[in-house]
Amino acid sequence: MSFTQKGLPAALIGAVLALAAVIAPAHAFDTTNVAFIQTLDVTTSIPVGAAEFCKSHRDECRPNAVVVPAVNLDEASWSQLLTVNATVNQTVVPVTDQELYNVSEFWTYPNGYGDCEDIALEKRRDLINAGWPASTLLMAVVRERNGDGHAVLMVRTDRGDLVLDNQEGQVRVWNETPYHYIKRQSQADAGKWVDMIDDRPVIVAAAN
């Protein structure tokens, strides 16, 4: 299941209906469905970059006053999700932390340039400013097939956990992306993280 920004107006209704056909409707919201990644009940270590980010952005790393389990994905919210994903991907030039700040890992908001976690943070901020509940917008750490670390934004909707990624322009359900999922923010507390359970076979890219 993948969705692209191209041809958006004509595809909106079909995309939402396709999502509805794959899993249960919103009134029967069930997080045990394969479209939702499972997590451990206990908290885990916070990525170093995220911990440093929280020191300078304390207001963004607090318990969520209201924990919304998932966003209702309708035509309007789907369109907004695609727009934010496409806009940030198109306006932020991908540059590594080493090139920008002379350090291997530094989480911050992009200033026209940024790496994967900066881009994901910007998407999260834009969606929160647009009225999306913070508890449904979760920074996540994954591993690429070549073993490299990567960060994406996971959006918990009533149709599944969708992934906003800067490496491609499509929004996909988590289990249809080429990543191994490691950990993500807690829905209850943006300053805490939980391990994700990804038992799918790991496919390692062959070296050229």
N, C-alpha and C positions, 0 to 999 in steps of 0.2 A: 504494500500500500504506500504510494508516494504521491505527492502533490506538488505541482510546479506553479510558479507565479505567472508563467506565460498563458495567455488565454483565460485569465482569471474570471472576468464577468460571465462567460459562457460556461465555465467549469464549476462555478461555486455550488450550484444546486446539485449537480451530479456528484461532486466530491463529498458533500455532506451526506447525501443519500448512500453513497458507497460506504462511508464510515458506519452509518446506521445499520447497514446490512451485515457488516462483519461482526459487530458485537452487540450486546443488548442495548435497548434504548435507554435514554437518560433516567427514566423513572425506575429502572431496574439496575442502577449503577452497581457494578460488582468488580472490585479491584483484584479479585483472584483470576480474572480473565487474562489470557496471554498478552493482551494489548497493554497491560500494566505490569511494570517490573516490580518484583517483590524486594523488600528490604528487611534487614535484621532489626529486631526490636531495640537493641542497645545502640548507643552512639559510638562513633569511631573517631579516629584521629582526623583533624582538619588539615587539608592541604596547606603547606607552608605559605604559599602565596595568598590563600584565602584568609589565613590567620593574620597575616600582615595587613591585608586590606581591611579587615575588621577593626584593627587598631586605629586606623585613620577614618573609618566610616562606622562608628559605633552604632549610630541610629539605624543602620541597615543590617545589623547583625544581632538583633534582639528577638526575643520570643514574639511570635505573631499574636496580636491581641485577639484576632478572629481567625480561626483555622477553617478555611473553605476547602473541603475535600477535593473538589474539581470544578473547573469552569464548564458551563453548559456550552457546547460547541454548536452554534447555529451559523447561519449565513453571515451575519454581521461580525461575530467573533472570529470566524474562520478567515474572512476577508482581512480583518485587522491584523491577525497573526501573520498572514502571508505578506502584508504590506510592511510591517515592522521588520520581518526577517529579510525581505528583499532590500529595503531601504538601507538598513545597517550594513548588509553585505556589500552593497554598491558604493557606499560613501566612506567606509573605513578601509584604508589600504593595509593589507596584512604585512606586518613587520615583526620580527622576533624581539623579545625583551632584550636579548644581547645587543642587537643593533640599535635599539631605542635607548636603553638605560644602562648598558654595559653590565647587566646581571642576567643570570640564567632564568630567573623567575620573578615576575613583578606584576601583581594584579592591580589594575586601575582602569578608569574609564578612558577610552581612546580620545585623542585630540586630533582626529583625522587619520591617525595611524594606531595600530594595535595588533596584538596577537589574538589567538583563539579565545582566551578567557576574557580579555578586554572587550571583544566583540560580543561575547555572550552576556557580559555584565551590562553592556549598553542596551541590548535587546530587552533584558530584564527590567532595566530602569524605564525604558520607553513604554513597556506594557503596564508597569505599575502606574506610571503617570497617566496612562490612558484608562485607568480604573480596574485593571486586572488584580485579583487578590495575590499578595506576595506569597502566600502559602502554596500557590499553584505554579509558581515560577522558580524552578530549582536549578541552581548551578550544579553541573555534574562533571566528574572526571572519568574519562574512558581511556582505553588503550587501542591504538590503531593496529592493523594487521602486521605492520612491520615492527611493532613493539613500542613505538613512540607514544608518549602521553599526549592527551588532547582534552580540551574542555568544550562542552556544549551547554545549551540551555534546554532543560526538559520542562515541558509544559503539561501539567496534569489536567486532562479534560475528561468529560464523561464518556468520550469515545476512545480513550487510551492515552498513554504517555507519548506525546509528540516531541520530536527533537528538532531544535533550531540550530543549524550548523553553518559555519562560515566556509566550509570546504566544498559545499555544493548548494545549489539554489532551491532544493526541494525540502519540503517538510515531511518527515517520515515518522511512522510509529517506531518506537525504540528498537524492536526486534527485527526491523527490516533495514537497519543501518549496519555498516561493516565494522562496528566497534565492539569491544568487550567492556562492559560497564562495571566500574569499580566502586564509586561512592558518590553520594549527592547530598545536598542540603536537606535537613530535616524539615518537614512541612510545619512542624510546631514551632521551630526556633531556627531562624536564618543563620545563627551563629554556631549551630551544631550540625554535624554530618552523620549519615548512616551508610553502612555498606549495602550495596545492591547485590542481589543474587542473580547472576547470569550464568546459567548452567549449559548454555549452548556450546557446541563444539567450536573450539578456537581454530580459525584458519589463518595460518601464518603465511605472509607473502614471501615468495621465493626471491632470493637475491639475484640481481642481474649480473 
